[in-house]
Amino acid sequence: MVGTDHPDVAHILTNLGNIYRSTGDYQRALETHSRALRIWENAAGPYQQATLLSLGNIARTYTAIGDLANAVAFQQRTDRVLERQLALNLAVGSERQKLAFVRGMAERTDRTISLHLNRAPGNADVSALAALVVLQRKGRVLDAMTDAFAAVRQRVTDDGDQALLDELKTATALLARVALSVPGQQRQDERQRSIRDLEARKEELEAELSDHNAEFRAQMQPVTVDAVQAVMPEDAALVEFAVFRPFDPRAERNADATGRRTTPPT
């Protein structure tokens, strides 16, 4: 027997939510997926695929019923979680593994761009979200192809800073191992405490390095639309091209939800 907050229950709720959505019972689908999300957030945290899946299911359902405000809110949450997962996955593993993970997330990018172009082409919030996602995903592909951490280390001459970089690399690897692993026998509260402690230590080291190393500070600058605009001349325009597959949130199966890849107008 397992309790009502066990991950096994969340798996069942996710399947039930998908059945409700496919039969057009969107209200029950939202209620069921929301219950699954609460379990996954408590049991697994934001780095787990199951949490990402639940958020995506809710965003998809709100999009299907035309509730744009909630669709955008949950799509934003989905993309924030995905960005955190990408950051950790790209901190460990080989270049081939990193690129494979980035390619596996392409369908999530398709959903965000489709929400903008197919459902709300004139909505400024959705437009900004789509632009942010395109910039972030392209940045992550570059991260997967280059070892940015090693590049920074080559430019750091201070022995103390090099020691901090080594400690940061170790802390990040530990965080990735704990946060990305499937929850096992460890108690949920202990696991979440370990993740919080490692996150706090990682942020401490990043802040210390950023304080007195311009190269590291530049590498740690988060990718945002505002940050990109801030470094552009006033009379300049940035044109980005992105190939995506239109996503139909009302389709019964994911295999039937995506169309052929296309390039959105700029």
N, C-alpha and C positions, 0 to 999 in steps of 0.2 A: 504494500500500500504506500502511496505517496501523497503528500499534502497538496492542497489546492494551489500552492505557489511553486510547485515543482516544475522544472523545465519540461518534463514529459507532458505535463498538462498544457503547457504553452504550445508545444508542437501540435497537440490535438486541437487546441483553440485556433491556431493558424489555419489548419486544414478546414475546420468548420467555417471560419470566416471567409475563406476562399469559396466554399460551396455556397454560402449565403450570397456573396457578391455575384457569382456566376448565375444564380437563379433570380437576381434582381432584388433581393431583400437587403438593400444597402444599409438600412438602419441597424439590423442585427449584425451585419458584417462589420460595421464600425464598432459596435459594442464588443464583439468577440475579439477583433484585432486589438482593440484598446486594452482588453484584459491580458492578452498575450504580451503586449508591449510592456505593461507594468511588471509582469513576471520576469521578462528578459532584462529589463533595466535593473531590477534588483538582483537577479541571479547572475547575470553575465556582464552587465555594464555596457558602455557605448562602443567598445571595440569589437564586439562579437557580431558575426554575420546575422545571427538570429534577430538581434536588435535592429540592425539595418533593414532586414526583411520586413519586420513588423511596421516600422515607420514608413517604408515604401508602400506597403499594402494599404495603410491608412491614407496616405497621400493619393494613391491611385483611386481609392474608393471615393474620396471627396471630389476628385477630378471628374470621375464618371457621373456624379450627380450634379455637377455644375456649381459646387460650393467652392468658388475660387479662393476666397479668403483662407479657408482652412486647408485647401489644397496647397496653396503657396506656403503657408506656415509649416505644414508637415514636410513639404518638399525641401524647404530650407533646413529643417532639422535633419532630414535624411542626408542631405549633402554635407552638413557639418560633421555628422558621424562618419560619413565616407571619407572626408578629408582627414579626420583623425586616424582612421584605419590605414589610409594610404601612407601617412607620415610614418607610422610604426612599421608597416610592412616593407617600406622602402629603406628602413634603417637596418634591416637584416636580410640575409639571403644573397644569392648570386644575382648578377645582372639579368640572366635569363629568367630567374624566378620573379624578379621585380617587374620585368616587362610583361610576363604572363599575368601577374596580378592586375596590373594597370589595364591590360586588354580585357580581362574578365569584368572590369567595372564599366566598360563602354556602354552597356545597356542602361546603366543608371544615368549616364550623361544624356543618352537619347531621351529619357523620360523628362529631364529638366528642359531640354531644348524644345521638345514637343509641347510641353505645358505652355511655354511662351508662344511659339509660332502657331500652334493648332488651336489653343484654347483661349489665349489672352494676348494677342499680338500687340495690343495697344496699352497694356498694363505696365507701368514703369517699374513696379516692384518685381514682376516676373521677368521683365527684360534685364534688369540689373542682376537677378539671380542667374539667368542663363549666361550672361556675359562673365560673371564671376566664375561659374563652373567651367566654362571654356578656358579661361585663363589659368585656373588652378590645375585642371587636368593636363594641359599642355606643359605646365611647369613641372608636374609630377613625372611626366614622361621624360623630360630632360633630367630630372633627378635620378630616374631609373637607369639612364644611359651614362651618367657621370657620377663619380664618387665625390660629391660636393664636400663631404667631411674631410676626406683626404686632401682635397685641394686647399681647404682652409688651413689644415695642419702644416702644409708645406710653407705657408706664408707666415706662420707664427714662429717667432724666434725666441720668445721668452720661455724659459724652462717651466716657470710656474703655470703659464697659460697652456703649455703642452700637457702638463700633468692634469689640468682641469679638463682639457679636451679628452684625454684618455678616460678620465672618470665619467665624463658625460657619455662617451660612447658605451661604457660598461653599463651605466644606469639605463640608457635607452634600450640596450639589448635585453636587460633584465625586465624592463617594463613590457617590451614586446613579447617576451616569453610568457610572462604571467597574464597579460591582458588579452593576447590573441589565442591563448590556449583554451581548449574546451573545458568549462568548469567540471571538476572531478569531485574527489572526496572532500576537498578542503571546504570548510564552512564558508557560506556566502559572505558573512561579515568579515571574516579573516581575509578572504580573497580581495574584497573591496578595499579593506584597510591597506593591504600590501600595494594595491594599485595606486591608491591615494598617496602613500608615502613615496613611492617611486616617481610619481608625477611631480610631487613637491620638490624632491631632490633634483630631478631633471630641470625644473623651472629655475631653481636656485642657481644651478651651474650655468644655465643659459644666461641668466641675468648678470651673473658675475663676469662672464666672458664678454657679454655685450658692453658692459661698462667701460672696458679698457681695450677692446679690440675691434677696430672698425670693419675689418674683413669678416669677422664672425657676425657682427651686428648686421651687415649687409645681407649675409646669407640667411639670417634668421628673420628678415623682414617678411611678414606674411603677405601673400598675394591677395590684394583686394582691388576692386575697381578704382577706389579713391587713391590708393597708392600709385597705381599706374598713371592715373590722370595727373597726379601731382608732379611727376617727372617729365611730363610731355609739354612741349611748347604750346602756348595759348592758341596759335594758329595751325596746330597739327591735329591730325585725326588718325586713330588706330583702326585698321581694318583687319579683322580676324575671320578666317575661313574655318568652318567646322563641318565635317561630313557626319550625318546622323541618320538613324532609322526612325521614321515617324512611329510613335507609340500610341496605340488605342487602348485606353484604360477600361473600356467596356468589353474587350475581348475575353473569352472564357479562359484561354490558355495563353501563357507568355509566348509560346511558339507562334500563335496566331495574332499576337498584339503588335508585332513589329513589322514594318514594311521594308521596302528596299531602301538602301542608303541613298541620301540626297544631300545636296549642299544648300543650306538656307540662304536666302537673299541677304545682302549686306547693305 
